[in-house]
Every structure is written in structure tokens, then in C-alpha cells.
Amino acid sequence: KIDIFINCSPLGSILKKKYKDKSPVPYKLLKSVKKTFKVFDIVYNPKTTLLMKLCKKLKLKNINGIEMNNVQAKFALKKVYSQYKKLN
């Protein structure tokens, strides 16, 4: 019944050696989700984590932390620009 998974853990990151080759969701569980399932992995270093590699193998939609930062930056710039326009 879950449509999206957001990895907010350091698993998959290079913060510590023990995290790099870890996934917060086991492959066996990912295999059982519906094809419309989406994964949002906020890790941005490395660009492609084990979780993302597993998703690619299973053809599940996924985005990484760099894309998240871009979306947030675009949203913030839009807000700042609209406030700036009100001041002038």
C-alpha cells in the first residue's frame, strides 16, 4: 500500500565506511513492491547509492539528494523573487 519511500538515513552515503554499501530497504522487499513505487534517496554522495542501483535493476523510479537540492533551490528562488518583486 506504500507509494513512496524516502531514505533520510545515512545508509548508502560515504559519511562512514560502514554506510557505503548498505541499503535501508532489502532487495527482497523492493522486489515485492508495485511498479509505481518511487524511491527518494536524499543521499547525494555518492550520486548513485546501493539503494538506487537496486531500484534501477528493478526499474523503479528513483531520485537522489542532488535532485532534491535542485528542487528545493528552485522553490526557494521562486519565493525570494516573488518577495523581491513586492518590495520594488
C-alpha positions as CSV (number, residue, x, y, z in Angstrom):
1,K,0.0,0.0,0.0
2,I,3.0,2.3,0.1
3,D,3.7,4.5,-2.9
4,I,6.9,6.3,-1.9
5,F,9.9,5.6,0.2
6,I,12.2,8.4,1.4
7,N,15.6,7.4,2.7
8,C,16.5,10.0,5.3
9,S,19.2,7.8,6.8
10,P,23.0,7.9,6.1
11,L,22.8,4.4,4.7
12,G,24.4,4.4,1.2
13,S,26.4,7.6,1.9
14,I,30.1,7.9,2.3
15,L,29.8,9.6,5.8
16,K,31.3,6.4,7.2
17,K,32.8,3.4,5.5
18,K,30.3,1.1,7.1
19,Y,27.4,3.0,5.5
20,K,28.5,3.0,1.8
21,D,27.4,-0.5,0.7
22,K,24.2,-0.5,2.8
23,S,20.6,-0.1,1.7
24,P,17.8,0.8,4.1
25,V,15.5,-1.4,2.1
26,P,16.5,-5.0,1.3
27,Y,16.4,-6.2,-2.3
28,K,13.8,-8.9,-1.4
29,L,11.4,-6.2,-0.2
30,L,12.0,-4.0,-3.2
31,K,11.2,-6.9,-5.5
32,S,7.7,-7.2,-3.9
33,V,6.6,-3.5,-4.4
34,K,4.3,-2.4,-7.2
35,K,6.0,-0.9,-10.3
36,T,4.6,2.6,-9.5
37,F,6.6,2.6,-6.2
38,K,9.0,5.6,-6.0
39,V,12.2,5.9,-4.0
40,F,13.6,9.3,-2.9
41,D,17.1,8.8,-1.6
42,I,18.3,12.1,0.0
43,V,22.0,10.8,-0.1
44,Y,23.9,12.9,-2.6
45,N,27.4,11.5,-2.1
46,P,27.8,9.1,-3.9
47,K,25.4,10.1,-6.6
48,T,24.3,6.5,-7.0
49,T,23.8,4.5,-3.8
50,L,23.2,0.8,-3.4
51,L,19.5,1.6,-3.0
52,M,19.4,3.4,-6.3
53,K,21.3,0.6,-8.0
54,L,18.7,-1.9,-6.7
55,C,15.9,0.4,-7.9
56,K,17.4,0.7,-11.4
57,K,17.7,-3.1,-11.6
58,L,14.0,-3.4,-10.7
59,K,13.0,-0.5,-13.0
60,L,11.6,1.5,-10.0
61,K,11.6,5.3,-10.3
62,N,14.1,7.0,-8.0
63,I,15.8,10.3,-7.4
64,N,18.9,11.2,-5.4
65,G,19.8,14.0,-3.0
66,I,21.2,16.2,-5.7
67,E,17.9,16.4,-7.5
68,M,16.2,17.1,-4.1
69,N,18.6,20.0,-3.6
70,N,17.8,21.4,-7.0
71,V,14.1,21.2,-6.4
72,Q,14.4,23.0,-3.1
73,A,16.7,25.6,-4.6
74,K,14.2,26.3,-7.5
75,F,11.4,26.6,-5.0
76,A,13.4,28.9,-2.7
77,L,14.5,31.2,-5.6
78,K,10.9,31.5,-6.8
79,K,9.8,32.5,-3.3
80,V,12.6,35.0,-2.9
81,Y,12.0,36.5,-6.3
82,S,8.3,37.0,-5.6
83,Q,9.1,38.7,-2.3
84,Y,11.7,40.9,-4.1
85,K,9.1,41.9,-6.7
86,K,6.7,43.0,-3.9
87,L,9.4,45.3,-2.5
88,N,10.1,47.1,-5.8
